[in-house]
Amino acid sequence: MEKENVFFNKLQKWLTPVGDFLANQKHFASISAGLMSIVGLTIIGAIFQIIANPPITPELIAEGGIFATILTPWYNFSMAYKEILLVPYNMTMNLFSVITSFTIAYQLGKRYNISSLSSGIVSLVIFLIVAAPMKSVTLADESIIKVLNTEYLGGTGLFTAILVALVTVEITRFCRDKNIVIRMPDVVPSFLSDSFSAIIPLLINVVIFYGASLTLNATMGILLPGALMNLLAAPLGAINSIPGMLFLILIATLLWIIGIHGAMVIMPIQVPLLIQAITENGALVAAGQDPIFHPVFIMGAISLAGGTGNTLAFTIMSIRSKSKQLKAIGKAGIIPGIFGVNEPVLFGSPIVFNPILAIPFVLGTIVVALLLWLGFTIGLITPGYILILSLLPIGFGSFLSSMNIMNLIYAWLMVPVTAVVWYPFFKVYERQLVEKERIQEENTTAN
Protein backbone atom coordinates (compact mmCIF):
# COMPACT_ATOMS: atom_id res chain seq x y z
CA MET A 1 0.00 0.00 0.00
CA GLU A 2 2.86 2.35 0.82
CA LYS A 3 4.45 1.79 -2.61
CA GLU A 4 1.06 2.43 -4.26
CA ASN A 5 0.71 5.71 -2.35
CA VAL A 6 4.21 6.76 -3.43
CA PHE A 7 3.22 6.09 -7.05
CA PHE A 8 0.06 8.19 -6.77
CA ASN A 9 1.94 11.00 -5.05
CA LYS A 10 4.48 11.10 -7.89
CA LEU A 11 1.69 10.97 -10.50
CA GLN A 12 -0.09 13.84 -8.76
CA LYS A 13 3.12 15.86 -8.64
CA TRP A 14 3.53 15.64 -12.42
CA LEU A 15 -0.09 15.90 -13.56
CA THR A 16 -1.65 18.35 -11.11
CA PRO A 17 0.11 21.40 -12.64
CA VAL A 18 -1.04 20.29 -16.10
CA GLY A 19 -4.61 19.82 -14.91
CA ASP A 20 -4.63 23.14 -13.08
CA PHE A 21 -3.31 24.91 -16.17
CA LEU A 22 -5.94 23.42 -18.47
CA ALA A 23 -8.77 24.04 -16.01
CA ASN A 24 -7.82 27.61 -15.06
CA GLN A 25 -6.04 28.97 -18.13
CA LYS A 26 -8.01 31.96 -19.42
CA HIS A 27 -8.60 30.68 -22.95
CA PHE A 28 -9.72 27.19 -21.97
CA ALA A 29 -11.85 28.57 -19.14
CA SER A 30 -13.49 31.05 -21.53
CA ILE A 31 -14.26 28.34 -24.09
CA SER A 32 -15.82 26.19 -21.40
CA ALA A 33 -17.83 29.05 -19.87
CA GLY A 34 -18.89 30.33 -23.29
CA LEU A 35 -20.22 26.94 -24.35
CA MET A 36 -21.97 26.25 -21.07
CA SER A 37 -23.59 29.69 -20.93
CA ILE A 38 -25.95 28.81 -23.77
CA VAL A 39 -27.26 25.56 -22.33
CA GLY A 40 -30.69 27.17 -21.99
CA LEU A 41 -30.82 27.89 -25.73
CA THR A 42 -29.83 24.33 -26.59
CA ILE A 43 -32.59 23.00 -24.32
CA ILE A 44 -35.20 25.14 -26.11
CA GLY A 45 -33.90 23.98 -29.48
CA ALA A 46 -33.93 20.38 -28.28
CA ILE A 47 -37.55 20.61 -27.08
CA PHE A 48 -38.80 21.80 -30.45
CA GLN A 49 -36.69 19.28 -32.34
CA ILE A 50 -38.21 16.52 -30.22
CA ILE A 51 -41.72 17.80 -30.97
CA ALA A 52 -40.91 18.01 -34.71
CA ASN A 53 -39.47 14.48 -34.85
CA PRO A 54 -41.67 11.96 -33.01
CA PRO A 55 -40.12 8.53 -32.34
CA ILE A 56 -42.25 6.69 -34.88
CA THR A 57 -42.24 6.08 -38.64
CA PRO A 58 -45.03 5.61 -41.20
CA GLU A 59 -44.11 1.91 -41.32
CA LEU A 60 -44.70 1.50 -37.59
CA ILE A 61 -47.98 3.42 -37.83
CA ALA A 62 -49.11 1.07 -40.61
CA GLU A 63 -48.39 -1.94 -38.40
CA GLY A 64 -50.76 -0.60 -35.77
CA GLY A 65 -50.67 -1.41 -32.07
CA ILE A 66 -50.92 0.63 -28.86
CA PHE A 67 -47.64 2.43 -29.50
CA ALA A 68 -48.80 3.55 -32.95
CA THR A 69 -52.22 4.58 -31.64
CA ILE A 70 -50.70 6.80 -28.97
CA LEU A 71 -48.09 8.44 -31.23
CA THR A 72 -50.03 8.83 -34.49
CA PRO A 73 -51.66 12.17 -33.49
CA TRP A 74 -48.20 13.49 -32.54
CA TYR A 75 -46.79 12.28 -35.86
CA ASN A 76 -49.61 13.90 -37.87
CA PHE A 77 -49.19 17.17 -35.98
CA SER A 78 -45.43 17.26 -36.53
CA MET A 79 -45.76 16.50 -40.24
CA ALA A 80 -48.35 19.25 -40.68
CA TYR A 81 -46.35 21.93 -38.86
CA LYS A 82 -42.77 20.66 -39.19
CA GLU A 83 -41.32 23.83 -40.72
CA ILE A 84 -42.92 26.00 -38.05
CA LEU A 85 -41.80 23.70 -35.23
CA LEU A 86 -38.20 23.68 -36.47
CA VAL A 87 -37.84 27.48 -36.42
CA PRO A 88 -36.70 27.62 -32.75
CA TYR A 89 -34.24 24.79 -33.48
CA ASN A 90 -32.90 26.58 -36.55
CA MET A 91 -32.50 29.82 -34.61
CA THR A 92 -30.54 28.08 -31.82
CA MET A 93 -28.63 24.97 -32.93
CA ASN A 94 -28.30 26.03 -36.56
CA LEU A 95 -26.83 29.35 -35.34
CA PHE A 96 -24.74 27.69 -32.63
CA SER A 97 -21.39 28.96 -33.92
CA VAL A 98 -22.71 32.50 -34.30
CA ILE A 99 -23.86 32.54 -30.70
CA THR A 100 -20.70 30.94 -29.30
CA SER A 101 -18.48 33.38 -31.19
CA PHE A 102 -20.13 36.01 -28.99
CA THR A 103 -20.26 34.13 -25.67
CA ILE A 104 -16.65 32.88 -25.73
CA ALA A 105 -15.31 36.34 -26.58
CA TYR A 106 -17.59 37.80 -23.90
CA GLN A 107 -16.09 35.47 -21.29
CA LEU A 108 -12.49 36.09 -22.36
CA GLY A 109 -13.02 39.85 -22.46
CA LYS A 110 -14.36 39.70 -18.91
CA ARG A 111 -11.25 37.83 -17.77
CA TYR A 112 -9.04 40.51 -19.34
CA ASN A 113 -11.13 43.36 -17.89
CA ILE A 114 -12.07 44.45 -21.41
CA SER A 115 -15.64 45.44 -22.21
CA SER A 116 -17.38 42.06 -22.44
CA LEU A 117 -20.14 43.39 -24.66
CA SER A 118 -17.75 45.00 -27.15
CA SER A 119 -15.61 41.85 -27.19
CA GLY A 120 -18.62 39.71 -28.01
CA ILE A 121 -19.93 42.05 -30.70
CA VAL A 122 -16.55 42.35 -32.44
CA SER A 123 -16.11 38.59 -32.45
CA LEU A 124 -19.61 37.97 -33.79
CA VAL A 125 -19.17 40.49 -36.61
CA ILE A 126 -15.79 39.05 -37.62
CA PHE A 127 -17.17 35.52 -37.56
CA LEU A 128 -20.01 36.47 -39.89
CA ILE A 129 -17.53 38.18 -42.23
CA VAL A 130 -15.35 35.09 -42.60
CA ALA A 131 -17.97 32.35 -42.27
CA ALA A 132 -21.12 33.74 -43.86
CA PRO A 133 -20.31 36.10 -46.76
CA MET A 134 -23.20 37.26 -48.89
CA LYS A 135 -23.86 35.32 -52.07
CA SER A 136 -26.24 35.81 -54.99
CA VAL A 137 -29.09 33.35 -55.53
CA THR A 138 -31.26 33.26 -58.64
CA LEU A 139 -34.92 32.49 -57.94
CA ALA A 140 -37.35 30.67 -60.18
CA ASP A 141 -38.62 33.97 -61.63
CA GLU A 142 -34.98 34.80 -62.52
CA SER A 143 -34.81 37.55 -59.90
CA ILE A 144 -31.55 37.70 -57.94
CA ILE A 145 -31.39 38.09 -54.19
CA LYS A 146 -28.50 38.32 -51.72
CA VAL A 147 -28.42 35.74 -48.91
CA LEU A 148 -26.01 34.69 -46.20
CA ASN A 149 -23.98 31.54 -46.67
CA THR A 150 -25.29 29.43 -43.77
CA GLU A 151 -23.01 26.40 -44.24
CA TYR A 152 -20.83 27.21 -41.24
CA LEU A 153 -23.26 28.95 -38.91
CA GLY A 154 -24.19 25.76 -37.04
CA GLY A 155 -21.91 23.22 -35.42
CA THR A 156 -19.63 22.88 -38.45
CA GLY A 157 -18.26 26.38 -37.87
CA LEU A 158 -17.56 25.93 -34.16
CA PHE A 159 -13.78 25.68 -34.43
CA THR A 160 -13.71 28.87 -36.48
CA ALA A 161 -15.97 30.58 -33.92
CA ILE A 162 -13.56 29.60 -31.13
CA LEU A 163 -10.54 30.83 -33.10
CA VAL A 164 -12.19 34.12 -34.00
CA ALA A 165 -13.37 34.72 -30.42
CA LEU A 166 -9.94 34.15 -28.91
CA VAL A 167 -7.91 36.03 -31.52
CA THR A 168 -10.18 39.08 -31.74
CA VAL A 169 -10.07 39.55 -27.97
CA GLU A 170 -6.28 39.13 -27.95
CA ILE A 171 -5.96 41.79 -30.66
CA THR A 172 -8.22 44.10 -28.64
CA ARG A 173 -6.13 43.46 -25.53
CA PHE A 174 -2.95 44.21 -27.46
CA CYS A 175 -4.41 47.51 -28.68
CA ARG A 176 -5.46 48.43 -25.16
CA ASP A 177 -2.08 47.58 -23.65
CA LYS A 178 -0.25 49.52 -26.37
CA ASN A 179 -2.74 52.39 -26.10
CA ILE A 180 -3.85 51.97 -29.74
CA VAL A 181 -7.41 53.04 -28.99
CA ILE A 182 -9.61 56.08 -29.22
CA ARG A 183 -9.99 57.43 -25.69
CA MET A 184 -12.90 59.60 -24.64
CA PRO A 185 -13.06 62.02 -21.69
CA ASP A 186 -14.00 60.52 -18.34
CA VAL A 187 -17.34 62.35 -18.38
CA VAL A 188 -18.47 60.29 -21.39
CA PRO A 189 -20.72 57.35 -20.36
CA SER A 190 -18.86 54.02 -20.25
CA PHE A 191 -21.03 52.37 -22.90
CA LEU A 192 -20.18 55.15 -25.37
CA SER A 193 -16.51 55.19 -24.39
CA ASP A 194 -16.30 51.40 -24.89
CA SER A 195 -17.87 51.77 -28.32
CA PHE A 196 -15.22 54.26 -29.46
CA SER A 197 -12.43 52.21 -27.87
CA ALA A 198 -13.46 49.22 -30.00
CA ILE A 199 -13.19 51.06 -33.34
CA ILE A 200 -9.46 50.61 -33.99
CA PRO A 201 -9.30 46.99 -32.72
CA LEU A 202 -12.33 46.19 -34.85
CA LEU A 203 -10.70 47.75 -37.91
CA ILE A 204 -7.51 45.73 -37.34
CA ASN A 205 -9.54 42.55 -36.89
CA VAL A 206 -11.48 43.21 -40.09
CA VAL A 207 -8.28 43.78 -42.07
CA ILE A 208 -6.64 40.62 -40.74
CA PHE A 209 -9.57 38.22 -40.93
CA TYR A 210 -11.28 39.59 -44.03
CA GLY A 211 -7.94 39.79 -45.79
CA ALA A 212 -7.22 36.16 -44.91
CA SER A 213 -10.70 35.13 -46.03
CA LEU A 214 -10.40 36.91 -49.39
CA THR A 215 -6.96 35.40 -49.97
CA LEU A 216 -8.18 31.87 -49.22
CA ASN A 217 -11.22 32.33 -51.43
CA ALA A 218 -9.13 33.67 -54.32
CA THR A 219 -6.35 31.07 -54.12
CA MET A 220 -8.14 27.95 -52.88
CA GLY A 221 -11.81 28.69 -53.49
CA ILE A 222 -12.79 28.03 -49.86
CA LEU A 223 -13.83 30.06 -46.85
CA LEU A 224 -11.77 30.31 -43.66
CA PRO A 225 -13.90 27.67 -41.83
CA GLY A 226 -13.32 25.25 -44.69
CA ALA A 227 -9.58 25.87 -44.64
CA LEU A 228 -9.49 25.45 -40.87
CA MET A 229 -11.42 22.16 -41.09
CA ASN A 230 -8.95 20.90 -43.71
CA LEU A 231 -6.04 21.91 -41.49
CA LEU A 232 -7.52 20.14 -38.47
CA ALA A 233 -8.62 17.07 -40.44
CA ALA A 234 -5.48 15.02 -39.71
CA PRO A 235 -5.09 15.61 -35.94
CA LEU A 236 -8.83 15.55 -35.32
CA GLY A 237 -9.10 12.41 -37.41
CA ALA A 238 -6.71 10.73 -34.98
CA ILE A 239 -8.57 11.99 -31.91
CA ASN A 240 -12.06 11.59 -33.37
CA SER A 241 -11.69 7.82 -33.63
CA ILE A 242 -12.43 4.92 -31.34
CA PRO A 243 -8.80 4.63 -30.13
CA GLY A 244 -8.63 8.43 -29.74
CA MET A 245 -11.82 8.56 -27.68
CA LEU A 246 -10.74 5.62 -25.51
CA PHE A 247 -7.50 7.48 -24.85
CA LEU A 248 -9.41 10.62 -23.78
CA ILE A 249 -11.64 8.52 -21.52
CA LEU A 250 -8.56 6.96 -19.94
CA ILE A 251 -7.00 10.39 -19.36
CA ALA A 252 -10.20 11.83 -17.87
CA THR A 253 -10.68 8.97 -15.40
CA LEU A 254 -7.01 8.81 -14.39
CA LEU A 255 -6.99 12.55 -13.69
CA TRP A 256 -10.07 12.19 -11.48
CA ILE A 257 -8.26 9.57 -9.41
CA ILE A 258 -5.66 12.15 -8.40
CA GLY A 259 -8.25 14.82 -7.70
CA ILE A 260 -8.21 16.66 -11.02
CA HIS A 261 -11.54 17.25 -12.79
CA GLY A 262 -10.73 15.15 -15.87
CA ALA A 263 -13.97 15.96 -17.68
CA MET A 264 -13.17 19.68 -17.51
CA VAL A 265 -9.67 19.06 -18.83
CA ILE A 266 -10.85 17.23 -21.96
CA MET A 267 -13.93 19.42 -22.47
CA PRO A 268 -12.27 21.81 -24.98
CA ILE A 269 -11.56 18.77 -27.17
CA GLN A 270 -14.73 16.80 -26.57
CA VAL A 271 -17.52 19.39 -26.65
CA PRO A 272 -16.80 20.92 -30.10
CA LEU A 273 -16.65 17.42 -31.63
CA LEU A 274 -19.87 16.42 -29.87
CA ILE A 275 -21.75 19.55 -30.93
CA GLN A 276 -20.61 19.14 -34.52
CA ALA A 277 -21.72 15.48 -34.55
CA ILE A 278 -25.11 16.32 -33.01
CA THR A 279 -25.64 19.17 -35.48
CA GLU A 280 -24.84 16.98 -38.49
CA ASN A 281 -27.20 14.27 -37.25
CA GLY A 282 -29.89 16.85 -36.55
CA ALA A 283 -29.69 17.99 -40.17
CA LEU A 284 -29.93 14.37 -41.37
CA VAL A 285 -33.02 13.69 -39.26
CA ALA A 286 -34.63 16.95 -40.38
CA ALA A 287 -34.08 15.77 -43.98
CA GLY A 288 -35.77 12.44 -43.24
CA GLN A 289 -32.57 10.40 -42.95
CA ASP A 290 -31.18 8.30 -40.11
CA PRO A 291 -28.54 9.75 -37.74
CA ILE A 292 -25.05 8.27 -38.05
CA PHE A 293 -22.52 7.16 -35.45
CA HIS A 294 -19.58 9.40 -34.56
CA PRO A 295 -16.77 8.11 -32.31
CA VAL A 296 -17.26 11.04 -29.93
CA PHE A 297 -20.56 9.47 -28.83
CA ILE A 298 -18.72 6.84 -26.77
CA MET A 299 -17.45 9.67 -24.56
CA GLY A 300 -20.83 9.39 -22.84
CA ALA A 301 -19.36 6.30 -21.17
CA ILE A 302 -17.50 8.54 -18.71
CA SER A 303 -20.67 9.21 -16.72
CA LEU A 304 -23.40 7.05 -18.27
CA ALA A 305 -24.27 4.99 -15.18
CA GLY A 306 -24.17 7.33 -12.22
CA GLY A 307 -21.69 10.12 -12.75
CA THR A 308 -17.99 10.11 -13.60
CA GLY A 309 -16.61 6.59 -13.33
CA ASN A 310 -20.11 5.02 -13.48
CA THR A 311 -20.34 4.74 -9.71
CA LEU A 312 -24.05 4.05 -9.19
CA ALA A 313 -23.43 0.31 -8.78
CA PHE A 314 -20.79 1.08 -6.16
CA THR A 315 -23.22 3.46 -4.42
CA ILE A 316 -25.95 0.81 -4.30
CA MET A 317 -23.49 -1.71 -2.84
CA SER A 318 -22.43 0.86 -0.26
CA ILE A 319 -25.99 1.24 1.05
CA ARG A 320 -25.91 -2.41 2.20
CA SER A 321 -22.26 -2.35 3.25
CA LYS A 322 -21.00 -3.65 6.58
CA SER A 323 -18.85 -0.52 6.79
CA LYS A 324 -20.56 2.37 8.53
CA GLN A 325 -18.61 4.84 6.41
CA LEU A 326 -19.64 3.28 3.11
CA LYS A 327 -23.24 2.86 4.25
CA ALA A 328 -23.50 6.54 5.16
CA ILE A 329 -21.92 7.63 1.87
CA GLY A 330 -24.19 5.29 -0.09
CA LYS A 331 -27.35 6.71 1.47
CA ALA A 332 -26.17 10.27 0.89
CA GLY A 333 -25.07 9.60 -2.69
CA ILE A 334 -27.86 7.46 -4.14
CA ILE A 335 -30.25 10.23 -5.25
CA PRO A 336 -27.55 12.55 -6.65
CA GLY A 337 -25.96 9.49 -8.31
CA ILE A 338 -29.16 8.70 -10.22
CA PHE A 339 -28.86 12.19 -11.69
CA GLY A 340 -25.18 11.72 -12.52
CA VAL A 341 -23.87 13.80 -9.62
CA ASN A 342 -21.44 11.61 -7.68
CA GLU A 343 -19.02 13.97 -5.94
CA PRO A 344 -20.29 12.79 -2.50
CA VAL A 345 -19.20 9.26 -3.42
CA LEU A 346 -15.97 10.28 -5.14
CA PHE A 347 -14.70 12.26 -2.16
CA GLY A 348 -16.61 10.58 0.67
CA SER A 349 -15.77 6.92 0.08
CA PRO A 350 -13.24 8.04 -1.11
CA ILE A 351 -12.55 6.88 -4.66
CA VAL A 352 -10.18 9.76 -5.33
CA PHE A 353 -6.61 8.83 -4.26
CA ASN A 354 -7.77 5.31 -3.53
CA PRO A 355 -5.53 2.73 -5.29
CA ILE A 356 -8.04 -0.08 -4.76
CA LEU A 357 -11.14 1.69 -6.10
CA ALA A 358 -9.15 3.43 -8.85
CA ILE A 359 -9.03 0.14 -10.78
CA PRO A 360 -12.81 -0.38 -11.25
CA PHE A 361 -13.29 3.37 -11.64
CA VAL A 362 -11.10 3.36 -14.75
CA LEU A 363 -11.70 -0.20 -15.97
CA GLY A 364 -15.49 -0.02 -15.64
CA THR A 365 -15.60 3.16 -17.72
CA ILE A 366 -13.55 1.55 -20.50
CA VAL A 367 -15.90 -1.47 -20.45
CA VAL A 368 -18.94 0.83 -20.75
CA ALA A 369 -17.29 2.68 -23.65
CA LEU A 370 -16.65 -0.57 -25.53
CA LEU A 371 -20.23 -1.73 -24.91
CA LEU A 372 -21.54 1.62 -26.14
CA TRP A 373 -19.49 1.18 -29.30
CA LEU A 374 -20.94 -2.32 -29.71
CA GLY A 375 -24.48 -1.06 -29.17
CA PHE A 376 -24.10 1.64 -31.81
CA THR A 377 -22.39 -0.76 -34.22
CA ILE A 378 -25.12 -3.42 -34.15
CA GLY A 379 -27.89 -0.84 -34.21
CA LEU A 380 -29.24 -1.64 -30.77
CA ILE A 381 -29.00 2.01 -29.72
CA THR A 382 -29.38 5.16 -31.81
CA PRO A 383 -26.80 7.95 -32.26
CA GLY A 384 -27.91 11.27 -30.83
CA TYR A 385 -29.25 14.11 -32.95
CA ILE A 386 -30.60 16.42 -30.21
CA LEU A 387 -28.21 18.28 -27.92
CA ILE A 388 -29.00 17.56 -24.27
CA LEU A 389 -26.61 19.13 -21.74
CA SER A 390 -28.78 19.29 -18.64
CA LEU A 391 -28.68 16.98 -15.59
CA LEU A 392 -31.25 14.21 -16.01
CA PRO A 393 -31.73 10.76 -14.45
CA ILE A 394 -29.60 7.98 -15.90
CA GLY A 395 -30.41 7.30 -19.54
CA PHE A 396 -32.97 10.07 -19.99
CA GLY A 397 -30.48 12.38 -21.69
CA SER A 398 -29.50 9.61 -24.09
CA PHE A 399 -33.17 8.84 -24.73
CA LEU A 400 -34.12 12.45 -25.40
CA SER A 401 -31.06 12.88 -27.62
CA SER A 402 -32.10 9.97 -29.84
CA MET A 403 -35.82 9.45 -29.08
CA ASN A 404 -35.07 5.71 -28.82
CA ILE A 405 -36.26 4.00 -25.63
CA MET A 406 -33.49 1.43 -26.04
CA ASN A 407 -30.94 4.14 -25.26
CA LEU A 408 -32.60 4.57 -21.87
CA ILE A 409 -32.72 0.83 -21.22
CA TYR A 410 -29.13 0.35 -22.38
CA ALA A 411 -27.88 2.99 -19.97
CA TRP A 412 -29.54 1.21 -17.02
CA LEU A 413 -28.15 -2.12 -18.19
CA MET A 414 -24.70 -0.66 -17.63
CA VAL A 415 -25.41 -0.52 -13.88
CA PRO A 416 -25.33 -4.33 -13.37
CA VAL A 417 -22.47 -4.57 -15.87
CA THR A 418 -20.34 -2.14 -13.89
CA ALA A 419 -21.45 -3.86 -10.67
CA VAL A 420 -19.57 -6.96 -11.84
CA VAL A 421 -16.44 -4.84 -12.27
CA TRP A 422 -16.86 -2.98 -8.96
CA TYR A 423 -17.81 -5.90 -6.70
CA PRO A 424 -14.45 -7.62 -5.99
CA PHE A 425 -12.67 -4.32 -5.36
CA PHE A 426 -15.59 -3.08 -3.26
CA LYS A 427 -15.35 -6.17 -1.02
CA VAL A 428 -11.60 -5.77 -0.56
CA TYR A 429 -11.99 -2.11 0.40
CA GLU A 430 -15.01 -2.86 2.58
CA ARG A 431 -13.03 -5.42 4.61
CA GLN A 432 -10.29 -2.85 5.18
CA LEU A 433 -12.78 -0.24 6.41
CA VAL A 434 -14.64 -2.72 8.62
CA GLU A 435 -11.37 -3.70 10.27
CA LYS A 436 -10.40 -0.04 10.80
CA GLU A 437 -13.82 0.75 12.24
CA ARG A 438 -13.58 -2.27 14.59
CA ILE A 439 -10.19 -1.11 15.89
CA GLN A 440 -11.48 2.44 16.36
CA GLU A 441 -14.48 1.16 18.33
CA GLU A 442 -12.24 -0.97 20.53
CA ASN A 443 -9.96 1.99 21.21
CA THR A 444 -12.93 4.19 22.00
CA THR A 445 -14.35 1.59 24.39
CA ALA A 446 -10.96 1.09 26.07
CA ASN A 447 -10.60 4.83 26.63
Sequence and secondary structure as in RCSB ss.txt:
>XXXX:A:sequence
MEKENVFFNKLQKWLTPVGDFLANQKHFASISAGLMSIVGLTIIGAIFQIIANPPITPELIAEGGIFATILTPWY
NFSMAYKEILLVPYNMTMNLFSVITSFTIAYQLGKRYNISSLSSGIVSLVIFLIVAAPMKSVTLADESIIKVLNT
EYLGGTGLFTAILVALVTVEITRFCRDKNIVIRMPDVVPSFLSDSFSAIIPLLINVVIFYGASLTLNATMGILLP
GALMNLLAAPLGAINSIPGMLFLILIATLLWIIGIHGAMVIMPIQVPLLIQAITENGALVAAGQDPIFHPVFIMG
AISLAGGTGNTLAFTIMSIRSKSKQLKAIGKAGIIPGIFGVNEPVLFGSPIVFNPILAIPFVLGTIVVALLLWLG
FTIGLITPGYILILSLLPIGFGSFLSSMNIMNLIYAWLMVPVTAVVWYPFFKVYERQLVEKERIQEENTTAN
>XXXX:A:secstr
 HHHHHHHHHHHHHHHHHHHHHHHSHHHHHHHHHHHTTHHHHHHHHHHHHHHS S  HHHHHH SHHHHHHHHHH
HHHHHSHHHHTHHHHTTGGGHHHHHHHHHHHHHHHHTTS HHHHHHHHHHHHHHHH  EEEEE TTS EEEEE  
TTSSGGGHHHHHHHHHHHHHHHHHHHHTT S    TTS HHHHHHHHTHHHHHHHHHHHHHHHHHHHHHTS  HH
HHHHHHHHHHHHHHSSHHHHHHHHHHHHHHHHTT  HHHHHHHHHHHHHHHHHHHHHHHHHTT      GGGGGG
GGSTTTTTTT HHHHHHHHT SSHHHHHHHHHHHHHHHTT  HHHHHHTT TT HHHHHHHHHHHHHHHHHHHHH
HHTTSS    S   S  STTHHHHHHHT HHHHHHHHHHHHHHHHHHHHHHHHHHHHHHHHHHHHHHHHHH 
